Amino acid sequence: MTTFAIGDDDFLLDGAPHRILSGALHYFRVHPDLWADRIHKARLMGLNTIETYVAWNEHAPKRGEFRTDNALDLARFLDLVQAEGMHAIVRPGPYICAEWTEGGLPAWLLAEHSHVLRRSDPGYLAAVEEYLEAVYEIVAPRQIHRGGSVILVQIENEYGAYGADKDYLRSLVDITRRAGIDVPLTTVDQPLGTMLQDGSLDELHRTGSFGSRVPERLATLREHQPTGPLMCSEFWCGWFDSWGEPHNTTSAAAAAAELDALLAAGASVNIYMFHGGTNFGFTSGANDKGIYRPITTSYDYDAPLAEDGTPTAKYRAFREVISKYAPVPDEYPAERADAPALTVALDHTVPLSDLDLVQASTFGSLPDAAQFGFPRGFSHYGIPVSHGGLLAFAEVRDRAHVFLDGVRVGVIDREQGERVIAIPATGGELCVLVEHLGGVNYGPRLGEVKGLIGPATLDGVVLEGWLAGPLDLDLDTVRAALQFAPAVGAPVAGPVFASGAFGLDEPADLHLRIGDWGSGVVWVNGFNLGRHWSRGPQRTLYVPGPILRAGQNEIIVLELAGMPSAVAEFVARPDLGPDER
C-alpha cells in the first residue's frame, strides 16, 4: 500500500521526502476527449500532480441530483491522471471562486434566501453535506492508500478573505472525514493580514496563494504554519481577462524566476493555472469589489499551456526551471498541424422576436430572475406603456436591451452605472431582454440575483403588470425556424439568430473570429462555445476539435446588436491582439 503523509519538514510518499509539483487543470473547462492530452502535457513539463476544483453548480443543477456525465465525469478524469502516473489534488469547495459563475454555488441554493452562505448555518450545511458526500463517493476509493491518485483534499477555498467561522470549517472537516477521506487536508489563503489565521484550523495544513515576492510570502506562511512543508497551492503564473479590460499577460521570464525562487526555497507548488481552458456556455463568473467586472469566455489565463493546448514560451521556461529540481521527461509535446482557414456565410436568419422562446409568467410588481428559476443566460420582460418618459430600475443585472414595439431604444449597462433610459413619447409594447453576464464569484455580492431589480418606474410612476421569464434557447426550435428562413444578405439587424454550414475533411481545433459582430452567443454542432462581445479583449472563440466532424458542420449565432457582414471566419490560431504570445 502506498502512503502519503505530512511530516515534520516534508510531504512523505511511502515515508520518503516528496515535493509536490502540481498544475491546475479544471476538468469542467476542458472537453473530456482532450483531458488525456492536457494531463500528458503536464507530465512532459515536469509536473507530478494535477489539481482540480469541483464545480458544485455544474454537478447539481437541481437539489438531489449529482451529474457525472460527459465533461462532469470526475472519476474518469482522476483515473486518467493515475494512468499518466501522476497524483491528484481535489478541491471541492463547496465555494471555489475560480472566476466561475456564482463561485460554484448552485442556483437553487442561492434562491434559499434564509441560508447564510459559507457559515455554520444549519440549512446551508445540510445542502453542503449532500454535495460533499456525492463528491467523496468518487474521491474516497481513489485515494492513494487505496490504490488511487488522490494525495490531498482541500477544505473550503481562500476562506480567510471571506470569514472566520471556525465552527463552519470544523463541520466541513467532520463531513469530509465521515465520508472516508483519510489523506491530509489543507486550506489555502493569501499570506496577507489575518487571512491565513482566519481561513484555517490548526489541525489542517495551511498553504498560500501568491505569484510574486516569494521569500516574503513564504516567511509569512511559515509564521502561520510552523511545521511541515511549505506549499504555494495557487502559484499565480498569469491572470484572467474581464470584458472591456486589456488582455492580461505575465512575462514568461519573470514568472519562471518566481517559480525558481519558490523551488529553490524547497517549497512545493501548484501552478495556477497550468492550463486554463474555457468558460463554455454561460459559466463565466464576475468579480465585484465595488465595480462589477464580468469574466470573458476564454480562461486562457496566460497559462503555460494555452487554451487550445499549445505549449507556450512560459511552458518552455517553466520546464527548464523544473528540470533543475526534478527529472523532466525527454519527450516534448509534438507540433500539431494547423487546420485550413474557413469563411462561412451565415445566410439564414430569424429575428429573435419571431420565436416563442420566453417561458413567461405574469407578475404584479417587477420580478427579479430568482422569481422564475434563477436562469443563466438571459431573462425577458414585457409590459405595455401608454406613453413615453424616463424608464428607471433600481438595478440592472447585467445588461438590458430595451425595445418599444420591436424597435431598439437602447441598452442599459450595469458596468456604466446606468439605471435609466428615455422611452419615446408614443408608448407601446415595452420589451427588455436582459443578459446575465456572469454570476459574482468573488466579493460581498456573491449569490446576488440577476435580471431587473425593482421597483421599475416610468416618469416616477411604478409600473405594474409584467410578463417575465427566462429565455429558453431551445436549438431545435431555432433550427426549425432557420430551416425555412429565406437566404438574406448583410447587414443583419439584431437580436437575430443566424446560421451557416461548413464542411471539413477531418475534425481539428479551430478558432472563430468575432470580427465585426456585436455581442451574443455561438453554437457549433449544438455545443455552446460561450459569449462573444466586440468590447474585447477576447477576439476569437475556441472551437475544440472533438465537437467537429468530418463532413457537414453547423454554426448558429445569436447576435444581439447586429452583423455588418454576415460571415463566420474560422482560423487555426487565436487572435490575442497586441499582447499576442
KOLKERO-990861 format. One record per residue: x, y, z of N, C-alpha, C in turn; residue in one letter. Coordinates in steps of 0.001 Angstrom, whole numbers, plus 500000, padded with zeros to 6 digits. Example, Ala and Ser with C-alpha at 12.3 -4.5 7.8 and 13.67 -1.06 7.14 Angstrom:
BEGIN
513190494310507800512300495500507800513200496700507800a;512850497750507080513670498940507140512900500030507870s;
***
This chain:
BEGIN
500846498799500000500000500000500000500879501247500000m;500622502150499059501332503419499012500758504357500068t;501643505083500753501186506024501780501622507442501426t;500828508392501898501174509804501731500809510519503024f;501752511301503550501537511953504840502292513271504874a;502050514031505931502776515271506173503700515048507352i;505003515186507111505989515014508160506361516323508822g;507391516268509662507826517471510377508363518534509437d;508939518084508311509557519028507376509069518885505937d;508569517703505590508280517418504190506949516677504041d;506425516692502815505452515684502440506195514359502363f;505531513278502739506170511970502770505403510993501897l;506058510481500866505495509460499989506188508149500333l;505425507231500882505988505972501392507136506244502356d;506957507281503169507920507614504204509098508443503755g;509265508666502461510402509429501939509975510850501594a;510857511835501780510516513224501428510077513343499964p;509046514144499754508459514266498410508046515701498180h;508412516228497022507978517582496647506825517471495642r;505730518185495919504596518242495004504874519290493931i;504857518850492677504975519738491520503670519589490742l;502743520469491031501373520303490544500989521423489591s;499992521109488772499421522111487887497908522054487923g;497275523214487930495813523290487964495241523046486582a;494239522158486530493571521780485283492135521417485659l;491190522278485324489799522070485707489095521241484646h;488738520019484984488140519102484012486896519687483369y;486132520508484106484876521054483602485094522223482643f;486339522632482443486656523692481485487324523156480221r;487426521841480116488128521214479000487233520123478435v;487172520017477114486379518937476524486937517598477001h;486082516662477432486596515410478021487467514587477093p;487276514717475783488129513986474854489549514547474807d;489756515695475447491077516326475470491746516230476834l;491083515630477813491673515524479158493030514817479114w;493089513672478452494326512890478446495475513684477825a;495192514438476772496219515254476119496770516300477075d;495882516989477784496326518064478699497107517483479880r;496652516341480401497348515704481523498742515246481087i;498816514649479910500107514184479393501081515343479235h;500611516453478733501482517609478543501933518201479877k;501118518031480920501553518453482255502740517620482715a;502665516322482518503789515465482914505043515794482106r;504865516096480821506029516416479987506670517743480395l;505957518606481079506552519849481584507344519586482861m;507173518385483433507904518047484648507042517953485881g;505717518106485725504822518042486877504553516593487275l;504259516394488562503935515053489048502517514957489611n;501774516068489570500444516121490191499532517028489380t;498243516684489337497209517531488745496244517945489853i;495933519225489892494945519744490856493700520189490120e;492534519925490707491289520432490140490321520857491226t;489556521899490930488356522211491695487249521238491289y;486167521247492059484922520588491683483839521663491711v;483082521796490617482070522857490495480705522310490914a;480279522640492124479020522143492682477846522436491751w;477783523664491232476604524046490437476515523310489104n;477636522793488595477567522006487366477087520586487649e;477576520024488724477200518655489073475769518577489602h;475302519617490259473997519569490927473124520753490520a;472668520801489252471788521899488836470449521894489574p;470069520729490115468882520607490953469274519897492237k;468606520250493321468914519578494586468535518105494491r;469403517255495017469176515823494952469761515168493716g;470253515981492795470856515473491556472366515651491643e;473133514683491120474582514828491030475030514207489712f;475237515059488724475565514605487377477045514240487276r;477305513142486584478690512738486323478869512326484859t;478040512882483988478110512536482577479078513460481840d;479605512962480732480413513768479804481511514551480514n;481467515879480431482528516714480993482499516770482514a;481536516082483145481435516072484606481854514727485195l;482504513894484397482916512569484849484221512676485639d;484086513123486885485258513329487741486032512035487942l;485329510918488068486005509631488262486930509328487089a;486422509520485885487244509249484704488450510179484657r;488239511439485003489342512402484998490437511960485973f;490050511596487195491042511166488185491726509871487745l;490992508999487084491592507761486587492610508043485473d;492332509052484647493289509431483605494563510018484213l;494404510782485286495572511304485997496437510141486488v;495801509146487086496543507989487579497183507208486437q;496469507078485327497010506341484185498268507001483625a;498380508309483806499560509041483354500694508923484357e;500456508234485501501478508082486524501617509299487420g;500556510080487541500589511309488323499659511210489526m;499843512126490477498973512243491633497916513308491383h;496934513392492287495847514362492138495565515056493458a;495199516319493353494701517121494479493286517545494119i;492348517337495027490943517670494776490525518799495714v;489916519827495122489451520989495894487953521171495642r;487108520562496475485667520580496214484915521769496796p;485625522706497394484934523869497954484286523565499288g;482979523841499404481941523991498382482011525275497544p;482636526324498058482859527536497277484227527413496622y;484310527706495316485592527558494623486131528862494043i;485351529929493975485749531169493292486025530846491828c;487318530724491445487720530183490131487226530993488946a;486723532238489177486149533007488078485047532221487387e;484388531370488146483301530507487678481992531055488209w;480929530990487421479682531626487824479254531211489229t;478932532201490046478492532045491442479544531351492311e;480804531324491863481832530658492653481555529185492866g;480738528598491970480415527181492060479172526872492874g;478576527858493507477384527609494327476158527496493417l;475305526481493625474170526259492719473045527261492901p;472317527498491804471242528492491808470168528163492832a;469814526878492963468747526509493902469141526816495340w;470438526754495630470914527112496968470810528612497189l;471203529382496183471179530837496301469750531361496399l;468803530625495804467407531052495862466810530892497255a;467467530088498119467014529922499502467572531071500334e;466848532174500367467382533387500998467578533247502502h;466985532208503103467151532025504543468526531457504886s;469223530869503899470536530293504161471588531394504277h;472521531197505178473678532084505293474852531355504658v;475348531880503559476388531206502792477723531207503528l;478424530072503420479789529931503922479891530234505424r;478890529779506121478845529903507578478269528607508161r;478349528470509478477803527281510139476297527432510303s;475637527657509195474183527777509128473614526384508848d;472662525906509651472183524517509505471644524199508112p;470853525097507531470308524833506205471383524762505144g;472319525677505216473430525677504260474283524418504420y;474613524064505659475461522898505892474784521596505478l;473469521521505617472752520315505184472904520113503680a;472799521212502930472980521126501477474423520788501127a;475373521401501838476789521135501600477114519668501853v;476552519109502920476848517715503241476361516784502137e;475180517039501588474675516223500478475657516266499302e;476137517458499006477061517629497883478391516930498141y;478998517194499299480310516624499573480258515103499661l;479188514556500187479075513096500223479100512510498813e;478451513200497864478454512727496476479851512832495864a;480556513935496148481925514090495633482839513023496224v;482743512840497534483670511928498203483376510461497890y;482181510169497445481892508817496977482772508475495776e;483122509509495005484030509331493868485482509379494322i;485797510307495212487189510552495596487722509488496547v;486917509060497516487416508165498570488101506915498031a;487488506166497100488168504964496602489378505269495729p;489593506542495397490716506928494546491818507619495339r;491777507488496662492878507981497489494098507085497301q;495262507646497517496500506945497173496682505663497980i;496273505655499241496448504458500062495426503377499727h;494471503710498858493501502722498385493744502381496908r;494933502704496438495312502344495083495038503403494040g;494638504609494458494311505672493525495376506743493456g;494976507927492991495938509005492736495831510179493709s;494769510268494498494498511479495281495373511506496532v;496142512591496691497056512722497835496630513800498816i;495845514783498361495405515875499222493976516261498864l;493223516710499868491906517295499657491874518626500403v;491357519656499758491318520984500363489962521256500986q;489969521912502133488765522344502833488476523807502483i;487262524076501986486829525417501574487828526011500575e;487869527336500453488754527951499468488955529426499790n;490194529774500135490538531158500497489483531745501440e;489154530959502453488077531355503352488446532575504196y;489740532759504455490164533889505274489883535237504653g;489635535273503332489259536530502670487774536812502819a;487032535853503384485573535975503460485053535949504887y;485606535054505713485072534898507063486080534265507992g;485627533963509211486489533353510226485675532427511123a;484678531772510543483783530891511292484453529524511458d;485102529322512613485826528073512843484881526881512955k;483690527105513491482726526004513575482339525517512183d;482232526435511241481932526065509860483038525188509287y;484285525595509489485404524815508977485451523439509638l;485181523377510938485175522078511630484073521183511085r;482941521769510756481853520979510173482280520378508837s;482981521165508005483463520646506727484466519515506929l;485351519667507932486313518606508228485573517343508676v;484591517505509545483840516343510038483124515624508892d;482489516385508017481808515785506858482805515015506004i;483962515617505801484994515015504955485521513716505549t;485826513733506828486356512530507461485297511430507551r;484056511800507847482990510790507918482771510111506571r;483072510838505488482880510291504144484032509398503706a;485000509174504593486072508249504273487302508863503652g;487443510170503763488638510834503245489702510812504339i;490801510101504072491860509904505066493154510626504712d;493282511091503463494508511790503078494584513113503832v;495754513739503886495870515026504568494927516079503984p;494444516954504861493542518033504467494280519357504556l;494031520229503583494717521510503514493714522654503439t;494224523863503637493489525090503303494443525973502509t;493879526972501834494702527935501099494189529334501385v;495112530252501599494784531667501786495966532513501352d;495678533766501067496753534690500753497516535016502036q;498840535117501961499629535466503149499590536969503420p;498382537445503681498152538869503937497261539024505164l;497597539979506011496755540273507165496504539032508006g;495226538799508322494850537663509163494251536512508353t;494395536552507032493726535554506194494157534132506512m;495459533900506669495931532546506942495414532031508281l;495284532920509248494766532527510556493260532299510500q;492551533233509874491091533165509858490567532013509008d;491301531663507964490775530734506968491104529280507209g;491621528935508391492045527558508605491856527150510060s;492225525922510354492269525357511702493665524792511922l;494079524726513154495435524254513431495645522803513031d;494558522022512987494705520621512588494768520444511072e;494596521516510325494711521479508874496065522052508456l;496520521691507258497811522190506787497584523432505942h;498103524556506431497923525827505733498879525931504544r;498336526393503398499151526690502220498820528099501750t;499643528633500847499470530015500418499079530141498959g;498532531320498619498230531655497231498880532998496917s;499798532974495955500520534185495567501273533905494277f;501823534943493661502552534762492412503835535569492328g;504183536262493420505384537096493405505873537276494842s;507008537954494986507590538249496309507687536972497143r;508272535948496530508271534608497106508893534546498496v;510092535080498745510668534952500092509769535549501176p;509209536718500891508335537379501865507071536554502118e;506471536039501046505233535270501194505485533955501946r;506600533298501644506906532059502345507199532308503822l;507852533419504127508127533745505528506830533949506303a;505876534649505692504577534846506342503846533522506508t;503905532687505481503268531373505561503891530555506682l;505209530605506835505874529826507881505466530297509280r;505170531572509414504701532066510719503393531395511133e;502557531128510156501243530546510444501232529031510330h;502234528456509649502359527001509507503773526633509950q;503996526570511289505361526448511807506034525110511518p;505279524061511221505876522768510927505406522275509563t;506094521248509080505694520635507822506193521402506612g;505895520893505424506366521518504189505631522815503880p;506334523732503249505709524943502721505177524649501326l;503989525179501030503414524961499702502653526186499249m;502949526606498042502123527605497363501143526822496508c;499912526691496977498965525843496250498147526615495227s;498410527911495093497977528676493920499114529617493561e;500009529138492712501080529990492209500555530671490950f;500201531948491102499541532680490020500574533041488953w;500580532283487878501571532499486822501020533359485692c;499760533738485776499108534589484783497917535243485442g;496901535577484645495693536182485215494557536041484202w;493349536192484706492165536085483863491858537424483193f;490999537372482178490564538577481474489114538902481829d;488811540193481872487443540678482038487046541449480789s;485760541349480427485281542080479248485547543571479414w;486085544162478354486305545608478337487614546056478934g;488424545127479421489720545475480000490836544902479132e;492073545364479301493169544851478477493405543355478712p;493914542694477687494295541289477806495479541172478758h;495353540314479774496397540177480794497453539175480372n;498693539567480494499819538659480277500847538879481375t;501616537839481631502730537902482579503979537423481861t;505054538127481994506309537754481345506690536322481705s;506997535534480685507422534153480932508696534123481775a;509616535032481484510878535071482233510647535448483685a;509783536442483915509514536879485287508805535792486082a;507817535147485454507101534072486141508036532902486440a;508907532574485493509850531477485706510820531796486838a;511221533054486946512126533453488034511452533284489391a;510171533624489477509440533439490738509288531952491055e;509019531139490035508929529699490253510272529145490718l;511339529624490140512683529201490535512937529531492004d;512563530730492409512757531137493811511955530245494749a;510757529892494328509889529047495144510495527658495323l;510954527071494218511514525727494297512879525737494986l;513661526790494794514955526893495462514794526941496978a;513669527450497438513388527513498875512907526178499420a;512755525183498552512335523864498990510836523676499052g;510082524652498577508620524585498675508026523688497596a;506824523210497876506006522549496859505125523586496188s;504554523206495025503834524206494244502669523581493497v;501619524355493344500562524068492373500446525289491474n;500791525114490202500789526228489248499350526518488849i;498893527726489143497529528142488812497609529233487739y;497219528939486535496774527654486010497901527032485176m;497981525704485156498810525055484139498118525166482784f;496815524909482778496006525027481556494643525558481974h;494307526755481482493090527404481953491814526856481348g;491820526593480046490615526092479398489647527206479030g;488353526885479052487330527776478505486087527772479385t;485482528939479527484183529058480200483079528848479155n;482892527605478758481893527308477740480488527643478261f;479582527890477312478197528161477698478092529449478493g;477356529372479603477133530543480455477772530318481818f;479035529905481817479698529532483065480699530564483574t;480929531640482821481858532676483282481334533323484558s;482257533673485423481898534387486636482050535886486467g;482129536580487595482335538027487614482909538404488965a;483825539330488954484329539893490199483577541172490513n;483359541425491787482713542675492188483339543147493494d;484297544045493343484925544670494502484510546141494554k;483223546368494314482691547718494224482265548064492821g;482908547432491820482545547596490413482399546203489815i;481296545970489117481024544669488514481891544475487280y;482617543348487229483512543057486118483306541601485666r;482546541369484576482317540002484110483539539414483412p;483727538112483582484880537389483046484595536958481608i;485632536949480784485497536545479383485219535049479260t;484822534650478060484608533231477767485923532461477850t;486976533011477309488280532361477395488808532423478823s;489323531291479288490036531261480575491484530832480318y;492044531360479254493417531031478860494400531296479999d;494191532400480732494938532742481947496420533051481677y;496792533149480401498211533280480054499008532152480706d;498422530957480688498999529780481340500082529153480468a;500913528279481038501945527613480242501378526849479045p;500221526191479238499562525512478132498362526353477728l;498362526841476488497341527784476036495967527127475997a;494947527960475783493561527498475789493337526320474845e;494023526301473721493848525224472744494871524101472909d;495603524103474031496544523020474306497923523192473708g;498233524378473217499544524646472625500547525060473710t;501718524410473796502752524861474736503238526261474348p;503422527106475350503832528485475120505277528692475564t;505754529919475412507091530259475917507167530035477424a;506063530249478113506030530035479566506153528544479889k;505563527692479079505697526232479241507173525852479161y;507853526374478159509262526035477977510120526580479124r;509810527790479565510577528387480660510362527637481965a;509127527253482237508832526505483464509479525122483423f;509453524497482261510055523172482112511551523238482424r;512181524284481969513617524447482218513885524654483708e;513057525444484380513232525661485818513023524359486582v;511956523657486266511651522416486984512774521394486824i;513409521381485653514480520409485392515676520596486324s;515781521759486974516853521996487942516602521276489264k;515339520906489489514965520369490798514356518974490741y;514013518509489560513364517204489433513572516683488016a;513483515357487837513604514809486479512461515295485586p;512788515618484353511806516026483348511911515063482171v;510813514538481669510882513594480544511590514205479335p;512284513345478588512951513806477370511940514195476291d;510781513558476311509762513814475294509223515243475421e;508949515862474282508347517200474263507068517122473430y;506040517869473799504777517791473034505000518007471546p;504372517162470765504526517232469310503824518459468752a;504396519009467698503740520104466990502498519569466282e;501454520341466266500240519913465579500121520658464253r;499483520018463298499254520653462003498051521585462104a;498175522766461532497073523724461554495991523336460559d;494751523500460973493628523306460058493537524504459117a;493017524314457908492886525450456980491831526438457461p;492017527712457115491035528735457467489767528538456645a;488637528948457217487344528798456559486546530078456693l;485832530426455658484864531519455723483496530948455402t;482556531162456313481238530543456215480173531632456130v;479330531550455129478224532505455004477125532148455999a;476699533136456781475549532967457675474324533468456915l;473813532611456046472865533083455042471405532811455384d;471139532313456586469757532152457029469598532820458388h;468604533680458498468409534415459750466938534417460146t;466726534463461465465381534581462026465452535555463197v;464649536617463182464643537529464329464242536800465609p;464884537126466687464552536523467977463076536726468308l;462545537884467965461154538198468294460151537320467551s;460584536635466485459684535754465735459509534390466392d;460348534098467380460333532777468002459719532847469398l;458993531823469757458350531747471064459290531035472027d;460254531771472541461284531171473394461200531631474848l;460305532561475144460211533084476502459226532237477309v;459690531684478415458830530933479323458235531925480324q;457215532645479867456746533813480607455660533470481614a;455674534197482716454629534166483735454220535592484031s;453032535745484621452505537074484938452871537456486374t;453333538676486530453709539200487844453078540582488015f;452750540924489237452260542269489522453410543252489463g;454246543246490497455426544107490503456570543427489770s;457568544191489453458706543701488671459421542571489403l;459550541367488797460267540270489462461742540270489104p;462580539861490049463953539558489666463992538128489135d;465129537726488582465195536431487906465085535253488863a;465346535468490145465192534378491108463741533939491212a;462824534836490881461403534504490997460919533636489841q;461752533442488830461384532476487777462548531535487469f;463239531101488540464146529971488403465626530254488379g;466043531521488581467479531829488629468190531345487367f;467690531692486167468280531157484936469649531753484631p;470468530973483941471671531527483334471283532084481962r;472145532834481375471908533273480003471162534579479915g;469815534501479838469008535688479576467678535596480302f;467130536762480594465733536851481009465035537888480140s;463688537810480086462913538670479199461735539252479957h;461489540541479764460417541258480454459575542009479433y;458259542049479661457377542805478785456251543468479560g;455860544662479094454749545377479709454281546459478732i;452969546675478584452509547788477747452628549104478506p;453029550158477802453084551502478404452305552467477510v;451558553352478119450661554237477375451342555501476873s;452524555763477383453236556983476974454724556790477203h;455523557718476728456958557671476914457379558338478202g;458683558537478332459226559162479524460524558503479939g;460887558709481193462144558192481712461879556878482442l;462375555771481849462232554446482443463415554203483368l;463117553808484615464185553632485612463983552329486381a;465092551692486733465100550493487571466009550748488760f;465765549996489836466677550097490985468070549612490588a;468111548489489841469365547969489296469076547165488045e;470091547074487187470047546187486026471199545211486164v;470874543909486126471897542882486278471770541858485139r;472479542067483950473636542939483970473621543923482792d;472889543575481719472881544424480526471513544285479876r;470770545381479819469378545334479366469244545980477992a;468721545195477025468425545683475687466937546058475667h;466646547329475431465286547857475572464676548101474188v;463439547605474006462725547744472735461316548275472997f;460822549071472049459436549544472088458793549187470751l;457758548364470806457099547855469597458112547255468626d;459076546516469176460068545816468375461217546662467877g;461204547962468161462263548866467709463222549126468872v;464506548963468595465504549144469654465515550586470157r;465435550726471480465535552038472122466958552290472587v;467587551270473132468957551419473616469307550322474598g;470469550489475241470989549500476188471269550186477519v;470896549512478598471248549963479943472331549025480452i;473508549575480729474681548773481055475058548955482513d;475010547879483268475346547912484687476743548460484935r;477705548039484126479090548439484360479295549941484210e;478405550583483460478494552031483302477720552768484393q;477158551999485324476383552604486400475018553082485957g;474528552571484820473272553059484254472074552336484865e;470986553101485055469737552532485568468520553065484828r;468722554065483955467587554748483324467791554842481816v;466657555004481096466696555197479655465433555940479253i;465530556787478237464377557552477760463567556723476776a;462257556634477002461336555897476148460585556892475258i;460467556621473942459753557544473041458338557841473520p;457866559028473186456593559530473719455382558736473262a;455523557970472170454368557268471620453806556186472534t;454690555597473383454259554445474155454146553231473251g;453698552095473822453571550866473049453960549673473900g;454353548588473231454740547372473951456224547443474285e;456505547556475585457880547666476067458422546271476354l;459561545944475759460223544657475993461675544909476403c;462141544130477372463516544261477855464150542873477878v;465221542700477099465994541463477085467238541695477936l;467393540907479000468483541128479957469520540024479821v;470765540429479577471882539487479585472375539285481016e;472458538017481440473080537683482720474536537352482417h;475414538323482596476770538195482062477677537292482886l;477385537065484117478239536204484936477859536342486386g;477639535207487057477328535252488478478555535647489275g;478395536542490230479527537037491018480201535871491742v;481506535730491515482260534642492144483175535126493250n;483347536449493367484232536979494408483719538347494842y;483668538526496153483240539806496680481963539664497491g;481559540735498141480391540673499041479076540412498329p;479029540554497001477778540329496273477651538894495763r;478480538001496291478354536583495981476923536125496243l;476320535479495234474966534961495403473864535930495033g;474205537103494488473169538056494118472307537515492974e;471058537963492915470153537526491855470388538368490602v;469931537829489468470069538503488185468727539085487739k;468758539703486546467553540269485964467384541737486294g;466150542208486214465821543593486568465418543645488039l;465943544628488739465669544777490165464747545979490348i;463608545727490968462598546770491117462838547676492316g;462022548736492397460875548973491511461291549514490140p;460391549299489157460537549906487835459553551063487748a;460045552209487310459173553382487218459275554025485845t;458186554658485421458159555464484206457743556862484615l;458678557800484489458472559163484991458027559164486443d;458661558279487223458412558248488659457222557425489101g;456425556924488167455245556116488498455624554638488384v;455339553858489440455689552445489457454890551690488403v;455609550853487620454969550038486585454557548691487177l;453306548317486967452758547051487466452162546264486306e;452218544907486452451625544038485443452622543556484415g;453625542825484865454712542373483999454492540947483515w;454959540682482313455075539328481779456568539056481676l;457072538088482456458524537908482545458876536439482698a;460098536097482278460581534732482413461922534548481742g;462483533346481850463766533065481211463616532897479713p;464690533156478984464749532888477551465253531457477373l;464400530585476836464739529182476630465399529040475261d;466700528891475247467447528823473985467411527392473455l;466229526985473032465984525642472512466424525585471051d;467542524912470788468096524912469440467225524166468442l;466440523200468894465543522508467963464518523493467391d;463973524350468247463032525370467781463723526348466842t;464938526748467205465688527698466381466011527081465022v;466477525835465019466818525172463746465598525051462841r;464465524693463430463259524533462630462889525834461938a;463037526953462652462728528252462055463754528643460996a;465031528376461281466081528730460327465993527905459049l;465520526679459168465437525789458016464565526366456904q;463529527081457291462594527623456307462773529128456096f;463805529688456730464049531120456562464692531374455203a;464295532420454525464910532733453234466342533199453405p;467145532950452402468523533431452426468536534949452361a;469394535548453158469473537012453217470925537445453093v;471100538704452814472439539270452761472705540152453959g;473885540751453995474260541650455078473831543073454726a;473730543964455698473898543720457132472661543073457747p;472861542500458942471785541824459664471549542562460972v;470301542928461232469963543630462469469664542625463568a;470031542955464792469757542084465934468614542612466771g;468149541787467714468586540430468031468091539423466980p;468981538546466573468670537644465474469468536354465629v;468875535255465192469618534014465024470081533929463573f;471338533572463374471887533388462036472611532050461984a;472516531379460839473142530060460750473854529881459424s;474780528935459439475503528565458232476021527151458353g;476494526608457256477025525249457230478416525273456606a;479274524355457067480620524265456501481095522817456555f;481938522467455613482458521120455524483899521032455983g;484265519874456548485636519610456976486043518224456494l;487296518090456100487807516770455744487992515914456987d;488417516557458086488574515863459354488490516878460486e;488071516450461679487966517385462798489339517902463220p;489389519160463620490613519775464139490224521015464921a;491048521396465892490787522618466645490714523820465706d;489743524694465973489606525949465236489386527086466220l;489490528294465700489161529495466475488242530356465614h;487139530782466179486147531577465457486399533052465727l;486702533784464663486932535222464806485616535955465039r;485602536816466038484405537600466328484223538702465291i;485314539243464814485257540219463727484409541430464065g;483456541753463160482648542955463344481296542649463970d;481152541479464589479914541177465295479806542056466542w;478602542140467086478390542941468287478564542131469554g;477494541438469968477581540583471152476516539505471051s;476754538402471752475786537315471719476403535997472104g;475910534918471483476287533553471837476468532758470544v;477377531762470573477637530936469394477551529457469759v;476879528691468887476855527229468991477464526633467726w;478274525602467889478768524821466756478363523369466988v;477605522827466051477056521465466175476332521276467509n;475626522312467917474828522246469134475592522498470414g;476905522673470337477746522907471518477886524404471738f;477547524857472942477588526281473263479027526700473550n;479627527439472608481005527904472779481125529001473816l;480020529721474068480050530821475022479698532139474365g;479934533200475101479581534550474641480684535146473771r;480257535968472813481179536834472096480761538279472357h;481734539190472271481436540598472545482549541437471929w;482162542361471071483149543212470385483900544111471356s;483419544199472570484073545028473578485494544551473878r;485779543262473604487100542711473836487386542505475318g;488588542057475666489735541887474769489683540606473923p;488783539680474230488757538415473507488280538633472076q;489057538117471108488756538344469697488380537062468954r;488598535931469599488247534647468985487621533746470034t;486773532817469581486213531773470439486860530439470062l;487300529708471070487937528415470837486881527364470485y;487156526608469399486275525534468943487033524219469089v;486768523417470138487516522173470324487273521192469177p;488337520563468710488217519611467618487184518519467846g;487049517983469077486091516886469276484622517241469045p;484275518519468999482865518846468728482599518930467222i;483661518875466420483524518940464970483502517538464382l;483144517429463117483076516122462463483501516260461000r;483975515153460455484262515118459024482950515231458263a;482935516102457254481699516340456520481039517625456960g;479708517630457008478934518839457243478903519225458720q;479094520514458991479027521075460338478115522296460329n;477633522647461511476639523715461637477120524780462626e;476886526037462298477104527131463230475806527923463360i;475435528233464604474291529101464893474773530214465803i;474417531432465454474821532606466225473574533345466693v;473531533653467972472556534626468465473289535947468566l;472961536865467669473613538175467620472630539219468132e;473020539929469181472116540883469824472149542253469171l;473317542693468739473441544044468205473272544089466696a;473844543131465989473777543116464530475115542783463916g;475074542386462639476276541980461909476395542796460628m;477383543673460521477599544374459250477878543411458103p;478614542319458393478865541294457381478508539943457993s;477548539271457391477030538026457967477871536846457521a;479121536800458006480014535685457723480705535274459016v;481062533994459081481847533468460191483200533048459649a;484252533479460293485599533164459843486296532297460882e;486667531082460488487400530168461350488874530191460978f;489737530285462004491183530298461778491823529247462680v;493093528938462420493772527860463136494329528296464475a;494623529582464628495260530073465854494467531247466410r;494490531435467714493719532545468295494329533885467975p;493495534901467932493942536282467769493918536909469153d;495112537060469751495198537615471097495447539112471086l;495565539699469916495738541146469858497174541557470109g;497386542796470611498741543349470727499618542593471711p;499027541826472641499824541083473608500043539640473165d;499903539392471866499980538023471351501305537378471762e;501200536120472230502413535428472661502769534389471647r;
***
